[in-house]
């Protein structure tokens, strides 16, 4: 295939350089990657062949300008491989994994490039650089050192081998999980088995069954996390149990999709790599270049929160058991698959709130336009116009052009709302194009969710949790849209892992903000607003069930830390995944069988195939900043353009071009305090 015939090898002519997906076929990807690898290698060689001593202009500027093609091709492909992973795309990803790992190592471990960056770093005190340039030198030096650039050649060879093996194993983990999640979709023969679902939910399960060739039946597809939204309303206890059992069986049933040995190999190789790089564990390696600094700091926070969270969960459990004993003709001990169902009954009894009955007030289009977009308009002055003339990688995609308050163009926002068998679980944001003055590019960002698609002609009614996810992921999108930097290294959400969730969590505050809620929470049929007394009860119940929610999250965070705090010897000696999990959860006091971890190891995609290894703690770590920021907004007038402009300019707008905690202090005027988080989650003494 000639270069001219491959649309990936020429710059897109579409608005904002949106990839021309309509012209891209699977067979284009690997040749494009091969060309991009070669081009990038040549660009780095041109830097290292310069005979004059390193300067910012002859080293850092061309380094930042390099890799344009590999970045473009990578973002185009990996957007598809996560959201529409057909068998053909999966094969390409598996073939690509070791090649991408080897190429990244060839750049990060290049001895001559490292010498040039190190030389500049040593001269920082004498160089006339602006703050972003100075920080760029510091970060490149830190990241290359952290990656192993200072190792000798034998150690680098060993490191490269480890990285390639890990890339293949993490790809295998993701492939196995997707396949097992699809295989374990729970098929029900009768609609009565799913009593408690709304008409729209039932139609979605019928459509899911039909898509699997099971006409006349009903299929419940699994979510990424252990539980399932339907568990809160299904009246048939056996149906609830079947869904929970299927979810917890993922990746540990034996057979070709079993992830047990895959993840133990990942843990062992990560421990070996950490030791090679001079660290006691993978957790020590990861946190050394995060705001946390050390795994000990992470463990201290998790242990501090685990004790009151577990206590609160036991208190909630007792209330649920009392309800069962009082209301069921034949009482039974509460089990994990019962928690959500009886929690809703307690919520109704204590707060007179039926969360399922709220769904007609959360119609997806209204939530998006009059909630998510409207809040951003009120806070930042941005506007959104749908571009039906543009298309992305799947027919379900919707594309919106974003403009600043002055009418100037800002970027594109792509929304991929619905679940499908080719999409990995969960929700996420990624960039298709990143803003950088050096390259003259503007941002194109994508939000992916996994909302069940209703039957044709039916409205998409969201749960309150799905509304929260939509606002959360859009917080990431705003970060990607607003970051305004010179150098690509700092573009968009390129910040520390344990800081990146902070902007998205902050955006959740507007869900219940009066001006926003009143704008979008209107009945899908009548247009009536959500009654004021219901709103007040929702606000009063914000800490309800937080013992469970905090415990399941902390349990997963601790599992991540436990696996990745192992030394090489300890990782090699792990006999059984289930036994390791049980011991780890007992160690922190989160081994309550009716409060299962949010993710068990064999389907913990965040840490075994995503970018959160030894970093799942990031959500609670960032929430300290988030809760403190919510207090600031409340103290300073709330949803105002002045407040939005301050948050945008001092935090979102700097991208990764400034130390994140320094940026936070610039915004807040001080370091974050933990008390607002403790009060929010009901953990305060």
Secondary structure, 3 states (H helix, E strand, C coil): CCHHHCHHHCCCCCHHHCCCHHHCCCHHHHHHHHHHHHHHHHHHHHHHCCCCCCCHHHHHHHHHHCCHHHHHHHHHHHHHHHHCCCHHHHHHHHHHHHHHHHHHHHHHCCHHHHHHHHHHHHCCCCCCCCHHHHHHHHHHHHHHHHHCCCCCHHHHHHHHHHHHHHHHHHHHHHHHHHHHHHHCCEEECCHHHHCCCCHHHHHHHHHHHHHCCCCCCEEECCCCCCCCHHHHCCCCHHHHHHHHHHHHCCCCCCCCCCCHHHHHHHHHHHHHHHHHCCCCCHHHHHHCCCCCCCHHHHHHHHHHHHHHHHHHHHHHHHHHHHHHHHHCCCCCCCCHHHHHHHHHHHHHHHHCCCCHHHHHHCEHHHHHHHHHHHHHHHHHCCEEEECCCCCCCCCCCEEEEEECCCCCEEEEEEEEEECCCCCCCCCEEEEEECCECCCCECEEEEEEEEECCCCCCCCCECCHHHHHHHHHHHHHHHHHHHCCCCCHHHCCCCCCHHHHHHHHHHHHHHHCCHHHHHHHCECCCCCCECCHHHHHHHHHCCCCCHHHHHHHHHHHHHHHHHHHCCCHHHHHCCCCHHHHHHHHHHHHCCCCCCCCCCCCHHHCHHHHCCCCCCCCCHHHHHHHHHHHHHHHHHHCCCCCHHHHHHHHHHCHHHCCCCCHHHHHHHHHCCCCCCHHHHHHCCCCC
